[in-house]
Amino acid sequence: MTSFRIEQLTLDAAALTAWAESDAKHRNWPIVYTLNGEDAIYIGESVNAVGRLRQHLESPLKRELSSVRVVVDDHFNKSACLDLESHLIRLVAGDGKFQLINRNVGITDANYYRRGQYRQAFSEVFEQLRALGVLSRPVKEIEASDLFKLSPFKALTPDQAIAVEDILDGLFTDIAMGVRSRMLIEGEPGTGKTVVAIYLTKVLSDVRSGEMLDEPDEDMVLSKFFTRGYSDMLDEFRIGLVVPQQSLRESIRGVFTKTPGLDRSMVLSPFDVGLSEHHFDLLIVDEAHRLNQRANQSSGVNNKRFADINLKLFGEDDKSRTQIDWINAMSDSQIFLVDEAQSVRPADVSKETLASLAQTIPEWRRYPLTSQMRVRAGDDYVGYVRRVISTDPPAPRSFDGYEIWMFDNLGDMLEALRDRDREHGLGRALAGYAWPWKSKKDKRAFDIELDGQRLRWNSTERDWVNSPRAADEVGSIHTIQGYDLNYAGVIIGNDLRYDPQAGRIYFDRDSYFDTKGKENNASRGITYTDADLLKFVENIYAVLMTRGMRGTFVYACDPPLRDYLRRFLPHDLGRRAAASTAHPTDTVRACPTLTD
């Protein structure tokens, strides 16, 4: 459909004058351009390329970016250029070759006439720009990276854009009135809570910096905040992004290190907040359901730190205090991002605590995220999966355009997963904590051995998804929560079983090896029953089964559970794969129940 060309020139007055006279489209036609120097790059669009580039000549920040590449096409319109600009900003940010100096002014994922055809042509534009050095890697490789997936330069869904704009309006109103602000963002897996948290941090940092306030961009939904009045309100404004999970926290720190206007020191653990010598104007808390109550921590050091922080903030070690109390005590304003159904350990703050938090926040400061960004099966998939592995099963249904398959043999599932990984990248095996972690002490040991397969748990807890050995290992809930995959191969261990006589799913404590996942809370006198722990294990498997954007493969160890799941998950692919391998279906056996 398109017949684009990429024109190159240097950013100086003489070159611009000559270029302006060479084609009328340079003055009056929608285009997209890149402007870069040795290390930095700016990406823009305009209907008057010459006028816009002359504006950049007047900018101290931009005049050092001397190389210009302009994408021109006879079929371009304004909507297509905004879309191409948005895609290119995301790819350049995810590539990491250049520092992207664009502000975060509210790109939205808008539909327009013949968008699908334009987007097919964009891939050719990206390849030519890669040949010219704007990108250093193929698009497929960039899109598989955390730098791309966790970048603050995202095209927001309509409900995300509404939430972000409303949150900023409310925050600035409260700042102007001198009152504390507290907001709640609620969303299921895949609705982009982490994206919104990172996005808000970047927007506020850009507004605070005051850079490029003289270059309005009226096409973007957040342009109104990039004015002197808003910037002045954030003078010396201290912002922190709190991320409870270590693996996700380290990945976001890596993104912040490579993003202008952000710094890895802004990404904090709850303990970092409690021990900080500085008070915060705003704390944005991602995965707030993973904040801890007072319970036995992962180490003796953290047990002591928990008590020390309580003493520091409240004058006594009150065991009813949680890390939510730390956040509130250490900041004037807070934004909590929550999905209580993703609580996976008894030490996580309780459902009652989250309900009490919500009661302190007025309805007009609560923002639901509903659009499914991760799973291509759509908004209904998450609820369906949660009910499949719960005590309230749904009516069976299918999901067009999404690969979800039940396997009768683990080897067949892993083979299919490896095929998808070779084709699309980011195919990872995941499992519930239903096997001891032998390989943590003995690197030669295997942790999971069944159906002729010998597997090890993840060899690193930091950014495991992108680690060199990840494709040959099995990730736990603690390394995958908050991440996106293309395909997830989920092994349901014997911690989750099915009783055909009673017609119910139940929890097998003897097959659950996460010590902290079943530990009673002695400090508060709380004992967790099997029914209590069943909810956590159901949440774990729901999280694992909602990681894959393109598909989810499932293998269940417990034969009755496998039979039960066949009612809800298609298993033709599993039968076809089994028929073509050396693993006949009549030799499938259940996973052994392992004990220390």
N, C-alpha and C positions, 0 to 999 in steps of 0.2 A: 504493500500500500504506500509506504513512504519511500522517498528517494533522497535521503539525506546526504549532506556533505559536511566535512569538518574543516573549517577555515582557521588558519593560524596567523597570528600577528603578535607584535610586541606592544606593551602598554606604554605608549608615548604619544604625544600630541601629533607629531608628523605622521606616524603610522596610522593613527586613527583617522586623520583627515583623508589620507589616500584611500583607506579602506572604505570610508563612508561614501566616497564618490564612485566606487567600483560596482555597487549594486544597491538599488533602491530598498531592497529588503533589509539592509543594514540599519535603516532609519525607521522603518515602519513595517515590522513583521515579527511575530513571536519567535523567539530563539532561546536556546539554553547555552550557557557558556561556563568555562572553567578559567580561573585566574590563579596562577601558581608561581611560586618561586622555588628555591631549592628544597625547602622543608615544609612550607605551608601552602594551603590551597583554599580558595573560596569558590563556591558554586552558586550560580544565579540564573535567573531567566528575566526576559524583558521583551516588550514589544518595540522598544527603541534601543537597539544594542549600542549604537554610537553614543547616545545620550547617557546611557547607564555607565558605559565604560569611562566616559569623561568625568562622571561623578566620582568614580573610583580613583581617578588621577588626583582628585582633591583630598582623598582620604589618606592620612599618614600611615594607617595600617595597611592599606591596599596598594599604595604606589610602589611598595617594594616587591609586589607580585607582578613580574614583568611578562610572563608567558601567557598568552590568551589563546584559547581554542573555542571556537563558536560552532555549535551544531545548528545547521540551517536546513530546512526542508520545506518544499513547496506546499506540503499537505499539513504542516503544523498549524495548530490553533492554541489558544491560551491554555485550555484545560490539558491538552497533551503535553505542553511545555511544563506546566506545574507538576504533572505526574512524572515526567522524565527527570526534572530537577530533583524531586523528592527521592526517586530511586537512586540517582547518582550520588546524592548526599549520603544516603545510607550505605552505599557500596564503598565510597571513599572512606567514610568513617570506619567501616568494618575492615577495610583493607589495611589501614594503619601505615601506609607508606608516607602520607603527608599528614600534618596537623591541620584538621579542618577548622577554619576560623568562623564558620557560619554561626549565627545565633540560632537559638531554638525558638522559633517564632510561631510554631503551631501548624505544622504540615498535617493535612488530613487526607485520608484515603478516599477521595471523592470519585464517584462514577461519572462517566461522560460518554458521548456518542462514539461508538467503535473503539472503546478502550482496549478490548482484547486484541484487536488488530494492531493498534499502536504499540502495545506492550510486546508483541512478537517482534516488532521491528527494533525495539529498544535493545534487544540482545546484540544486534549487529552494531549498534552505536557503542555499546560497552566494549565489544571486542576491538573496535577501531581505536577507542580511547586507551585501551590497554596497550595496543601496539604503539601508541604515541607516548606511553609512559605515565598516563594519569592513574591507571590501576596497575598493580604489580602481579596480580594473581587472577585466575579464572573466576567468573562470577560464582560458580557452584562451590568453589573452595572458600570464597569469602563468606558466602551465606551460611556455611557450616561452622563458622568461627564464633566464639563467645563475644569477640569484639563487635561483630555484626549484631548478634542476637541481643546483647545487653547494651547496645549503643543508645545514647539519649536521642539520637536523630531518627526518630520513628515517625511513620505516618499513623496518626491516631485514628481509631475507629470513632464513629459519631458519638457514642456514649462516653468514650474516653475524653474526647475533645470537650464535650459539655462539662464533664466532671472537672477537668483541669482548669478550664476557664472560670467555672463557678468557685473552685477552691481558691484560685488566685484573687478573684474579686472579694471573697469573704476574708481571706488573710489580710489583704491590703486595707480593707475596711476596718478590721479589728486593730491593725497596727496604727492606723490614723486616729482611732478612738482611744488608743492606749489600753486596750483590754486583751486578755489572754484568749487564744483561739485553740479549739480542739475539733478535729474532724475525723470521720471514719469512712474508709473506702472498703466496700465489701465485694467479693467476687470469687467465683469458683475457679478451679484450675484452668489455665489457658485464657483467662479474660484479661491478662496483662497487668496484674497488680505491680509486679516488679518493674515492668516497662514504665508505668505511670510514676512510680517512686523515683526512678532514675531521671525520668523526663522532668518532673517537677524540680528536682535538685539542680538540673542543668539550666532550666528556664530562670529560676531565681538567682542563680549565680551569674547568668548573663545580664539580667536586669541590674543586679548589684554592681557589676563591673562598670556600667555606664558607657561601654564602648559601642560605637556605631549608632548612637542615639540620633545622629544627624542623617541617618540613612533609613527613612521609613520604608516599610514593606507592607502596604495596605492590604495586600492579597492574603496575608496570613492572619489566622484567627486571634493570635496573641499580640498583634502589633501594638495595640493600645497600651500595653504594659511597658513598652520600650520608649518611654518618655522620661524627661528629667524628673518629674514629680515622683514617679514610682521608684526610680533609681535612688533618689535622695532618701526615701523611706527605708531603704535597705543599707544605708551607710553603716559599715561595721557590724552588719547583721551576720550572726554566726549560725551556720546551717550544718546539721549532721544527718547522715543517712544510716540508720541502725539496721543491721542484718544479723539475725541470731545464728544462722547456719554458717559454719566455718568455710565450707567449700564454696558456697555461693558468694560469701563475703570476699574471699580472696579473688574470685573471678571478677567481681565488680570493681575491686581495687585496681586490678589490671586494666580495666576499661577506663577508669578515672585517671590513671597515670598517663594515658595516651590521649586524653580529651582536654583541649584548651579550656580554661576556666574552672576545671575540676581538679581535685587533688586526692590521692589515695587516703590521706589523713582524714578526709571527710567521711569515710566509710568506717563505721564503728561496730564493735560488739556491745552487747548490753553492759558488760563489765567495763569496757572503755568509757562508757557514759558515766557509770556510777563512780569511777575513780578519777574522772576528769577534774582538773583544777579550774576549768572554765565553765561558766553557765552558757547554755545555748538559747538563742532566740527561737529556733525552730528545730525540732527533731522529727524526721520522717521515718516511720518504723515499718519496714517491709516484713511480711510474714509474722505479724504481731502475735499470732496464735502460737508461735514457737518460742516466745519469751517464757522464762521459767518462773515458777513459784518456788518457795523455799522447800528444797528437797535435796537429797544426796546428789552432789554434782559429779561431773566426770573425773574430778581429781580432788585430793585433799586441799590443794592450793585454792581451787575455786570455792570450796566450802568455807574456807577462812575469808576469802575475798567477799563472799556473799554477806557474811556476818559483819565484816569491816565496813562495807558500804552501807548496810542498814544503820550501824552506829554513827557513821559520818553524816548521813542524811536525816535520820530521825531520832538520834540520841539514844537509841536502844536497839538491840537485835530482836525486833518484833517479828516472830516467825510467820505472821499472817501477811507480811509485806511481800510483794512480788516485783519483778523487774518492770512491770507497768508503773508501779509507784516510783521507781528510780527515774523513769523517763519523765514523768510528770513533775518530779521535784527538781530535775536538772534542766528544765526548759520552760520558756514562757508559753510556747505554742507547740502543738503536736498534731501530726497526721498519722493515723494508724491504718494499715492495710491488713485486712483480716479475712480468713476463711476458716471458721472453727472446725469444719470437717477435715481439715488437714493437720489437726493436732495428732501427733503420733507417739507420744511418750507421756507417762504419768507426771513427769516433772514439768511438762508444758502447763502454762496457766490454764486454769479450769474453765469449763463452759460458763460456770456461774460468774467467774471473774470477768470474762469477756462480756457477759450480759450486763454486769454492773458498769463496766466501762461504757457500753453503748448507752446506758441510761443517763450518763453525764453529758451526752452529746445531743443537741436538739435535732429533730428530724431534718430540718433544712441544711444541716451540716453533715448529713450522711449521704454517700454517693454509691449507688450500685453499679457494678460493671457486669454487663450481661453478654456482650458479643464475644463469641468464642474465637480467639486469635490463633490458638495452637492447633487444635484438632480439626482436621478438615471435615470430620463427620458432622460438625455443626454444634449448636447450643444444646441439643438434647442428649448428646453422647455422654457427657459427664454424669448427668443424673441417672441415665440408664445403667452405666457401669456401677455406680454407687449402689443402686438397688439390686443389681445382679448378685453382688457379694454381701448382701445384707439379709436381714430377717424379713424384708418386705420386697420380694422379687417382683419385677415388672412383667408385662406381657411381652413375649418375644418380638423383636423387630430387627430390621437390617438398616445399614447406613451406606447409601450409595456413595461411591467415590472414595471410600475409606477401607483399607485392608484390615479387617479384624478376623483372626482365625484361631480356632482351638486345635491344638496338636495332641496326638496320642503318644508321641515319642519325642523325647527331648532332643535327640540328635537331629531329627527332621526339622524341629523348630529352629535350632541353631544354624542349620544349613540354609534355611530360608532367610534367616536374619542376616547371615553373611552375604548372601546374594544381594539383598537390599542395601547392605552397607557398601558393597562394591559399586552398586549403581548410583546410590544417592548420598552415601556417607551418613555418619551419625546413626548407625544401627547398633544398639547396645543391649546386652542381656542384663536383666534386673531380677532381684529376688527378695522375698521376705527374709527376715533374719531367722531362718529355720535350720541353720547349720552352724556348728561352732567355727570360729575363725582360726583354724589351725595355722594357716599360712602367715599369720601376723607374727608368730614366734619362729616358725620353721618355713623359710621361703621355698623349700622344695616340696612341702606338703600340699595336697589338694584338699579343698574344703567341701566341694560338692561332687559326689561320685554316684552316677546313676545312668541307666540306659547306655552304658558303654562310654559315657562322657565324664571327663575329669576336669573340673573347673576350680578357679581360685576367686576369692573375693577381691574387690578393688585393692590394688597395691598402694594407692595413695588416696587421701581424703580431700586433697585440694585439687580442684579442677580436674577430677577424674575423667569426666566425659571426653576431654580433649587430650588426655595423657597417652603416651605412645602405646601402652599395652591394653588400653581400655577395650578394644574390640575383641580381645581374647579373655576378658575377665567378666565378673558379675558385679554390678553395682548395687549397693544397699540404699535404703531410703535416705540415709544421711549424706550421701554423695550426689543424689539426683534431684532432691526436692528443690523446685525453683528453676530447673533447667528444661530446655526443649531438646527433643531428639527427632529424627526423621522416622525411625522405627524403634519400637520398644519390644523386646522379647521377655515376657514376664513369667518367672517361675514361681508358682504358688506352692509353698512348702507345706509340710504337715502341721504347721501351726494353725492352718485354717482347714477344717474338715467339714464333711457333711454327714448327717445322721439320717439315712433313708426312712427308718421307722418313725422318727419324730418329725421328719420333713423340715429340718432346720440346719443351718450352718452353725458350727460351734468352734471354740478356741481350744487348742491342745497345748497346755502350759509346758508339758515335758518336751515339746518340739520347738519351743521358742527360746532362742539363745541370746537375745538382747537383754543383758543383765539389768541395764537401766530402764529397759522397756517393760519390766514386770516387777520392779522393786517397790515395795511398800514405802510410804512416806512416814518413817519413824518420828521425824522431828515434829510432825503435825498429827501423829496418831491416826494416819489414814491407811487402811488395808484395802488392796485392790482385788476384787473378785474376778473370776473368769469372765463374767459378763462385762465387767468394766474393761478388762483387757481386750475382749473381743472387739469393742468399738475402736480401740487404737489400731488393732491389726487390720480391721476392715478399712480404716482410713489409709493405712500404709498401702494396701493393695490397690485402693482407688487412686492414690497418688501415682503409683507405678504404672497403672493402666491408662493414665491420662498424660503421659509424657510424649507419646509419639504423634507427630504432626501428620504423617502419611499413613501410619498403620500400627497396630498392636497385635502381637502374637502371644498366645497364652498356653502354658503347659501346667497342669495341676498334678501334684504328687498323689494325693488321696484319690483312689479309684472312684468311690462314691461321689466325691466332689467333682471329679472329671465328668462323670455321667450327668450330674446335675447341670453343670455349666454348658453341656452340649445342647440343652434346651434353649439357651439364650445366645450362644456364640457359634457361628458357622464353623464346620470342621472338615469341609470337603478338601481344602488345600492340604490339611494334615494327612488325610487318607491318600491323596494323590502322591504326596511326597513320600509317604511310608511305602507305597507300592513300588516306588522306583529306587529304593535303597535296600541295604542289607538288614533293615530292622523291620521284619514283618510285624503287623499289629498284634498278632496273637502271642508275641513274646514280651509285650509291654508289661512292666511291673511297677508297682508303687515305689515311691522313695522310701528307703528305710528310715525308721525313727532313730535318730542318732542321739547318743548321750555322751557326756564327757567321761 
